Amino acid sequence: MADFEASDVLSLLPQRYPVIMIDRVLACEPGKRLVALKNVSNNEPQFLGHFPGRPIMPGVLILEAMAQASGILVFLTRGQQPSDNAIYFLAGIDNARFKRPVLPGDQLELESTVIARKRTIWKFRCVARVAGAVCAEAEVLCTERLLGQE
């Protein structure tokens, strides 16, 4: 399963501009791994202040992109669309490391691999790359919550 375009991504994630961090899914093996793409544009609002005259994608947004890629992997693994009565939350981040800055004009490739799953909690190993070079790595925990029970 591969090559989901922007409209397909929007059907699998509740986030919208300016928080949507996935532009395309390049490859997916449900239950195993997903590779997604984020085109980093100079027009994104965070670059106005991070940093003026020397824009760098904030690390927290790279982690958010990893979590969104992982969320898409959950939905494709389960063969479901998001529901109106449940949401996936970022529950934790472990072992986050940043290796090089991500700049406007970069294509950020995000790889998310399932490490473990227990009921509604999923753990992923995520790697972000630009032109094959590792930019960031982290383990990401996501969990499903029924709305009204958070």
Phi, psi and omega in degrees: 000127183203169172058065170270130180271181186306316182294326177292319179299316181297334178283346183252350180233143178279342182292150176224171179307135009263014186262346179294128186244005181239126178261332186198147171259121183271325182203148177209131168243097184309136181084352184235293186206161178217143174238126183232167183231137172236118175276117183272116184252144177296342182277358182288141189298331182295337183285348175296327184238359184229079355239143181304128180080350180210067187293133177224135178294124180300139180304323180297328178284330173295318177296320176298319178298319177299316180296320179294319176299319179295321177298319177299319179299320177300310183295320179290328176293317181280348181066034184232157168267157174301147179253162180284344183254007178217154179216149174264130179249149168286120185256339180182159176224128178237151172053039179286133179222137179246125188257327181204154181289153174251127188244158173305138183098343178286152168254113182270115177265128184244124177245126179239127181236131179291126174263314184203160177212130176221112186054249183258009180254128180241141176238134184232148167260124184239142177226133175249133181227152169234123180051039177085347180271132180292128178258322183203154176220150177192159167258131186241133174251132176231151179218150177266136176230137173284135180297140184092352179242010183288000000 
